[in-house]
Amino acid sequence: MNDLRDATCVACPAQRLAVGAFDVSDRPRVESRYDPDLGYRVDRATRTPTCVHPYRVGLPPGRYASGEPLPADGDRRPAPTEEDLVLPDDVTLLEAWLIAVVRRAPAPELARALRAAEERAAARFGTAATVDALRRVLAG
């Protein structure tokens, strides 16, 4: 469970709930929002806990809390999509974006990808926020 906590956002239900006790969406959507009373994202209509980064939680999108069976272990770890590689406008999504960049970079290109990501993020969010996010991502 600690590995999952390290891999997920602070607003993810995986920080507090077991795998299978929350649904997984393919990306952040207006249909889910952070609920400060619960400490994680929930679907606005159903109030179901919802993770919005499948590649971080290691599950493909699915309605697991709603009864859909969990995939077999071999079917886990979806890769970040092209949409995940778009630099977000919201600084709270910066860590997820950095993880997507790292996971999609071929090993020989990792240093170059990190350098480019750091430059792009710093231009949008500033150096301090970017370095903080990089430290959290690379420490895990």
N, C-alpha and C positions, 0 to 999 in steps of 0.2 A: 504493500500500500504506500510506503514512503517513496518508492520509485515513481509511482503514479502522481503523487503530490508534487514531486520535484519536476515532473514533465508537464504539468498543467498550470493554467492561469490561476491566480488567486480568486477569480470569480467563477471558477469551474466547480460544478457539484462533485467532481472526483476528489476535491480537497476534503470533503466531509462524508461522502456517500460511497457505498460499495459499487463496483462495476455491476451493471444491471439494474441499479436503482435510479438511473437517469437515462434520458434519451440523448441521442447524439445527432446534431444537425450538421449539414455539410459546410456551414459558414455562419458568421454572425448575421442575424436578421432582426428586423424590427419586431418580429413576433416573440422574441425572447429578450429579456432584460435582466439586469442585475437587481436582485432583491436584497437590500441591506439587512433586513430582518433575518433572512435565511442565510445570507453570506454566499450566495451563488446565483447563477442565471436560472430563470424559470420561463416557461412558455406563458405568455400573457393570458391566453384563453384557458388552458387546461391546468395551469400552475405546476406542470410537471418540470422537475429539475432538468436542465438542458445544457449539455456541453456543445460548444460551437466550433471546436477545432479537432476533427477526427484524428488527424495525424499526431496530435499531442497526446490524446487519451488512448490511442492505439486501437480504436474501434471504427469500423465504417459507420456512416450514418445509419441510424435505426431507432425504432421506438421501443427500446429495451425495457424501460420502466412501465411501458404500456403493454408488455407481454411478448414482444418479439424476442425469440431466443438469441442468446449471445452467439457470435460466430465461433467456430473452432479456432484454437490458438493459431493454426497456420493461416487463417484468413484475416488475421489482425494486421496492424501497422499499415494503414493506407498512406500512400505518398501524398505530399502536398500538391494541390492543383495549381494550375496557372493563376487562378484567381487569388490563391493564398500568397502568391509571389508579388502581388501588387502592394506597394508601400501604403499602409493605412493613413488616414487622416487623423485618427484617434491614437494618442500616445499609449493608451491602455492596451492597444493591440500590437504594439511594437515588438514585444517579446515573441509573440506567436509568429509574426512576420520574420523575425530573425531566425527562429527555429526552422521555418519553412525554407528559408534561403540555405541554411546549413544542410538540411536533409536532402535538398535537391542538387547541391553542388557535388560534382564528381570529386573524389579524393584529391587528385592532382590540382584541382581548381579551387579548393577550399579557401586557401589564404587569400587568393584574388577575390573570391566571392565575398568573404568577410570584409575585406578592405572596401570594396565597392558598396556593400550594404551599410557599413559604418559611415561612409561619406554621404550617402543619400539620406540616411536617417538623421544625421547631425544637421544637414541642411534644412530638414523639415522640423525637427524637434529640439535641436540644440545639442551641444556636446555632452552636457551633464546627464540628460535623460538617456541619451544613446549609450554612453559608457555604463550607466547603471543597468540598463537593459542587457547589454552585452555581458556584463559580469554575472548577472543572474542566469542567463542562458548558458554561458560557457562553464559556469561552476557546476551545473547539474550534470 
